[in-house]
Amino acid sequence: MKQPHTSPLDPTPASHSRRDFMKTLSLASGASLLGMLPPGVRAAANSGNGAPELTEVKVGFIPLTDCASIVMAAVLGFDKKYGIKIIPSKEASWAGVRDKLVNGELHAAHVLYGLIYGVQLGVGGPKKDMNILMTLNHNGQAITLSNQLKDKGVKDGASLAKLVKAEPREYTFAQTFPTGTHAMWLYYWLASQGIDPLKDVKTIVVPPPQMVANMRVGNMDGYCVGEPWNNRAVADNIGFTAATTQEIWTDHPEKVLGTTAEFSAKYPNTARALVMAVLDASRWIDVMANRQKVAETIADKSYVNCPVDIIDQRLEGKYVSGNGRNWQDPNYMKFFNDGKVTFPYLSDGMWFLTQHKRWGLLKADPDYLAVAKAVNRIDLYSDAARALGVAVPKDPLRKTTLLDGTVWDGKNPAAYAAGFKIRA
């Protein structure tokens, strides 16, 4: 018999039965029934108002090292502990992730921090209320420059600025999405060297896995992207690492677990269960002895599709620049760090808004704090974290000093955005 049509994101009839059964258990007055549930599902139920409303959660990701917590949550079965099944969905571009989140083809995604805020404010795409459930990682991105620039004597930001002024031409740099993290790191780094990213050079958008191929054929002079695509350029001898993003901002926010506000409102228990599964994976990944296994898993064609050693090297903090500098970086890509990574600090989201204002993506200052409170679901995250015994920071704002000496603490975002010498 032909089965009735269901949306890819709607629970199947079987899922409905399971969901109803779980609800019956979680709502039953007899505590013994709830006690019969597996410990993880019981924890998920106790963290909110019941068991997950959905049993399958489709989560998008881009082929990058920092998709690891989504992939490992599914591969290692952390999701099953909390009554859900994560379906990882490999996507081709950040624009595609944005569109699928907005139209409901994806429940959630491994996604750029600034992309979620851009959609929230209708910058660079359709406007829709969005949520960040947790931060997925800190650090681990980089700025790669071509070997052609190296042949011209460029080895860092200062020598790049000298060349741009001495030999004017159309220098082209790529980032991955207009409001995203890589655009902001690239612009910030260029400006810190005295290069105006909107006037002195040209910037283009290229999906992460296509960066290396585009540099190989000479389409750009440099790019900012996540790993492993910086290390791949070094391994292929077509570029070198001029700067890491942790040198711009140590322990900076990077990818997030993003979704729509509509999803969080409709399926809050599913959202909590998803956070719990990814938290478990994040904690597991941050054990250095597990990182080789992570690299071996995500190297597969269905995920990142890159040689294991190229992924694993920088995942373990071992950096070879391709320009004579080799070092063990203590600020390598982190996924948990005792909950300091995963907590969705309001000041992190506000920082991206200040940079959107700085570069003219926002024409006026928004209510920075109000936007961050609406987007970053500290409440859902905290419920999930406490159920797992993960420490939750008391202050939703954090302080840092960036590459150019400016201090960001979230206290006066409008003044901070207006205080840069180079801006739109």
PyMOL commands that set and color helices and strands:
alter all, ss='L'
color gray80, all
select helices_A, chain A and resi 13-27+31-35+39-47+65-75+78-81+94-103+113-120+147-151+157-166+181-192+208-216+229-235+245-248+261-266+268-285+288-298+308-315+346-358+368-375+378-387+413-418
alter helices_A, ss='H'
color red, helices_A
select strands_A, chain A and resi 56-61+85-90+108-112+130-135+141-146+172-175+202-205+222-226+239-244+255-260+318-320+326-328+400-401+407-408
alter strands_A, ss='S'
color yellow, strands_A
deselect
rebuild
show_as cartoon
